[in-house]
């Protein structure tokens, strides 16, 4: 019996992107070797993201100052602004202080949004006192604070690719806008920020406060990946608030792949598939560049079964070749899928951050019983190209020809049986045992009389 992760998507019809979705991460580590657990899948973990102090030394003083702000300051915009201005008169630092204060003191009204309780009011006074609102309230508070401090500010609204976003449902000029954020003018130049997404995200039906540095004064070329301004039914005028010399059209916004903030931090750029929706048959291969960085990739595939997303284990295989990431996807069934792409610097064990999301429509399947081998958290897996066998399921009591290209390795074995090296190709015939046996492909290292094996891939007999 396969183990699946199950997510229901019933919340999607309510949120429509007003709050950011849970930025997923997946932990990479050795799988259990018990064959009964071969199909088990790893937990998707909430990532550790930046706190206001980490890596942003120029803001450390103002961050700490607003984090110590007395609770009585929630009663008045003017009182809070005066408190922040006792630390600095620099407008950039003031905006930073307001951004961090909002993240510290306002929670997203997920219960009101889902109808579990009456919605909290969104006027500035109520939002500051109650510490509860949706994106409209977050953006309104930032607008009020900036105006009180004499900083030019604008509240923007439009479409976003937040929680509940579905690439199969493109936005149009008649669509209802779903999100609000701000633009501020500092030293004569406009900048973008999103107080709501900078403060936290939804995780299922709950809200998780978690500071996100990325959404403070974000590069406009990156911000437009998931924010499209649209106000007063005036598309041409609204697009100017992308702050780009060549604004992205609504059609391009709908079409572009959904990249996560970690993609920009790691320099991940889609090379083969720039559209977020892909129609495919049998198997597909996606490629990503990482701007002169070698990254380690992983992917998870989720099948939409009615209103439930179910993870299909062992349906993806990722490999890095220099700065190129290659991800093979082999769906076991026809239908709609969500493909989550993860990456991190370096190989081996560690936590990987989500960098992209795709929607796949698989029209036909060549081999629904196919599975990729389990991949271990080894620094050597990316050095290997599996020629054969491609399928992790091996016939029992049979002779199987193994061929693996690995020119940089000195030795490879299947369990403890060495493969023969000829140039950069390792090959050999392995006799399988009864059903339920595991076969690990190991990198082999010999030092004197000592031999060390490090697992890279795992097959099993059926």
PyMOL commands that set and color helices and strands:
alter all, ss='L'
color gray80, all
select helices_A, chain A and resi 12-15+35-37+57-67+71-75+77-85+91-105+110-113+124-130+135-148+195-199+213-215+220-223+235-242+250-255+261-266+381-383
alter helices_A, ss='H'
color red, helices_A
select strands_A, chain A and resi 6-8+24-28+44-46+107-108+132-133+153-160+179-186+189-193+200-203+206-209+227-229+258-259+269-270+277-280+284-289+295-305+308-311+316-321+324-329+335-345+350-362+374-375+385-388+393-394+399-405+412-414+417-418+420-422+425-431+438-447+450-461
alter strands_A, ss='S'
color yellow, strands_A
deselect
rebuild
show_as cartoon
